[in-house]
Amino acid sequence: MQSKDKLLKVINKEDIGYIPCSIYFNTNLRIPNYDLTKLEDEIKAHLDLGFEPVVNVEVPQPRIHKDVKIKIWEENIKGETYKILFKEYQTPEGTIKQGEKLTPDWMFGKDIPHPGNDHTTSNIYEPLIKDDKDIKALKYLWQKPDDQQIKETFERNKDAIALAKKYGVLTRTTIGQGLAIPMFFIGAQNLVYFSMDYDQAFSELATIEKEVVFANIKTAKDYGVDLLKRFGGYEQTNFFTPNQFDKYVLPYLKETVKETKKYDIPMYYRMVTGMKPLLERIADIGFDMVEGFEPELSNCSNQEIHDAFYQKSCVWTGVSTPMHLGYKDDTKTREAVRECMEIFKDTPFILGVTNSIRNHWPFSNTLAMADEYKLHVKKHS
């Protein structure tokens, strides 16, 4: 059975006779004898360690309307340590502008990417959206991808898709990021304040990506992608209340699951921390799998995660990357593997890690995870 088939069967709640294990590496990780900047070496490293790799496939970014004019410039602002890079969008419904601090680790040259990422969130100087009046202009930056974009994106992914097919491994694409999207161009603190000040506008922000997401579900199916990911790490109770989740997030998640079912392609929801008050709600949405969590840093144990999702969806998690794999020796890693395999033995489960494995943590702990996992599989086979 190929690696891809093992994971898909478990995600679909089928018994393959044992628990598979799938982890993921940070881009800064270095492993002797493997060049992890090359996808094929990364796949081989996973397989050689006994893990099931997953290959990421890109789908098109939101298209900016043809009538939008863009202007970019830098300014020295009094009192600021770093220069500020501004990007202005002149739309038929008004002009909006974003400013970012050009810190030494700024990775985008003389541009501010659209829609952004965690790095743009942390470098915000001026949020793209200031109040509810800016929403009409913002919508001009979130148009569905056109045929040319879809074709060009597929061309960029052809090699990755071919390697996944060569090694029989799973392909995945992120089709939506929910409240992470406005956070990328507003900033975390600003978004929380915005949610309290502008109820209707915040509702529109929470679903600004929906039209693009629904289009990209079909695109992912056309590309032959095996698994969809819906990121939800920034819409948990670290930032928002359960009532806000119910009002702004939950209906959109249910719509997305319903849309995905039309294309017969499994989807999972990724959480990290702050999810404990929401576990029961999320368990009833209908995701094929839930992933991530953080049993050590979120006051939410693996047992509580197991109990909430028992036989409702596959669970992909277990080992805390910072607290277990980042520990001074492998004792906590081995204990965590044994605990996870015992707790989740009676429900669809993929042993995983809570975050990517990074170079500043002892890689010997990752090797210990592989070793302990194999010992458990051998003992129970």
DALIN-V709100 format. One line per field, one symbol per residue. ss: DSSP state (H for helix, E for strand, - for the rest). Layout:
BEGIN
ss->???
END
This chain:
BEGIN
ss->--HHHHHHHHH--------EE---E-----E--E----HHHHHHHHHHH----EEE------E-----EEEEEEE--------EEEEEEEE--EEEEEEEE----------------HHHHH-EEE-----HHHHHHHHHH-E---HHHHHHHHHHHHHHHHHHHHH--EEEEEEE---HHHHHHH-HHHHHHHHHH-HHHHHHHH---HHHHHHHHHHHHHH---EEEEE----------HHHHHHHHHHHHHHHHHHHH----EEEEEE----HHHHHHHH-----EEEE---------HHHHHHHH----EEEEEE-HHHHH-----HHHHHHHHHHHHH-----EEEEE---E-----HHHHHHHHHHHHHHHHHH-
END
